[in-house]
Amino acid sequence: MEITREKIIEVLYESIAELNEQRSKDQRMALSPQTPLGEGSGLDSLGFVNLVALIEEKCDDRFGRTLVLSVPHIDPAAHDPFETVDSLAKFLEVILTDGERPRVI
């Protein structure tokens, strides 16, 4: 299966939608490339961990690639890949297609 940014965004939206099922209507996250995932997302630490676990699981199921996103691996000078859905999709595209973690996004 070819891994594209569009397919990665689908996985991210599915993960957010599943997390949204556990949240009240006024706390649900939008399915948009600009949706914040870290600060400003309204997620507490447990919600963030749950989202990361869902993304890892769905990437494994969909693409057959095991990811561990909870390990510190980004260059502190780089943009936070969890800033928005779009920034995480770009980050995952590099990881899933190159097999390496990018230093800078």
C-alpha positions as CSV (number, residue, x, y, z in Angstrom):
1,M,0.0,0.0,0.0
2,E,1.3,3.4,-0.9
3,I,1.5,5.7,2.1
4,T,0.4,9.3,1.2
5,R,-0.2,12.3,3.4
6,E,-3.9,12.0,2.6
7,K,-4.0,8.5,4.0
8,I,-2.1,9.6,7.1
9,I,-4.5,12.5,7.6
10,E,-7.4,9.9,7.4
11,V,-5.7,7.9,10.2
12,L,-5.3,11.1,12.3
13,Y,-9.0,12.0,11.7
14,E,-10.1,8.5,12.7
15,S,-8.0,8.7,15.9
16,I,-9.4,12.1,16.8
17,A,-13.0,10.9,16.0
18,E,-12.5,7.9,18.3
19,L,-11.1,10.1,21.0
20,N,-14.0,12.6,20.5
21,E,-16.5,9.8,21.3
22,Q,-15.2,9.9,24.9
23,R,-15.5,13.7,25.2
24,S,-18.5,16.0,25.7
25,K,-19.8,17.8,22.6
26,D,-18.2,21.1,23.7
27,Q,-14.8,19.5,24.1
28,R,-14.6,17.6,20.8
29,M,-11.7,18.4,18.5
30,A,-12.4,19.5,14.9
31,L,-11.3,17.3,12.0
32,S,-9.2,19.9,10.3
33,P,-5.5,20.2,9.2
34,Q,-5.2,23.2,11.5
35,T,-6.6,21.5,14.6
36,P,-4.1,21.8,17.4
37,L,-2.9,18.5,19.0
38,G,-0.7,19.8,21.8
39,E,-1.1,23.1,23.5
40,G,-4.4,24.7,22.7
41,S,-6.1,21.4,21.9
42,G,-8.0,21.2,25.1
43,L,-6.5,17.7,25.8
44,D,-5.2,16.9,29.3
45,S,-2.2,14.7,29.6
46,L,-4.3,11.5,29.6
47,G,-6.2,12.6,26.6
48,F,-3.0,13.4,24.7
49,V,-1.5,10.0,25.6
50,N,-4.7,8.3,24.5
51,L,-4.6,10.2,21.2
52,V,-0.9,9.2,20.6
53,A,-1.8,5.5,21.4
54,L,-4.7,5.6,18.9
55,I,-2.4,7.1,16.2
56,E,0.3,4.5,16.8
57,E,-2.3,1.6,16.7
58,K,-4.0,2.8,13.6
59,C,-0.7,3.4,11.7
60,D,0.3,-0.2,12.6
61,D,-3.1,-1.5,11.4
62,R,-3.3,0.6,8.3
63,F,0.3,0.7,7.1
64,G,1.9,-2.2,8.9
65,R,4.4,0.1,10.5
66,T,5.0,0.1,14.2
67,L,5.6,3.6,15.6
68,V,6.6,4.8,19.0
69,L,5.7,8.5,19.2
70,S,6.0,8.8,22.9
71,V,9.8,8.6,22.9
72,P,11.6,11.9,22.9
73,H,13.0,12.1,19.4
74,I,12.7,15.5,18.0
75,D,15.4,18.2,17.8
76,P,14.5,20.9,20.3
77,A,15.1,23.5,17.7
78,A,12.6,21.9,15.3
79,H,8.9,22.7,15.2
80,D,6.7,20.5,17.5
81,P,5.3,17.8,15.2
82,F,2.2,17.7,17.5
83,E,1.4,21.3,16.9
84,T,-1.4,20.6,14.4
85,V,-2.9,17.7,12.5
86,D,-1.0,18.9,9.4
87,S,2.4,19.2,11.1
88,L,2.0,15.7,12.5
89,A,0.9,14.4,9.1
90,K,4.1,15.8,7.6
91,F,6.2,14.3,10.4
92,L,4.5,10.9,10.0
93,E,4.9,11.0,6.2
94,V,8.7,11.2,6.6
95,I,8.8,8.5,9.2
96,L,6.5,6.1,7.3
97,T,8.0,6.6,3.9
98,D,11.7,7.0,4.8
99,G,11.8,4.9,8.0
100,E,13.7,7.7,9.7
101,R,12.8,10.4,12.0
102,P,13.3,13.9,10.6
103,R,15.5,16.4,12.5
104,V,13.6,19.4,11.3
105,I,10.1,19.7,9.9
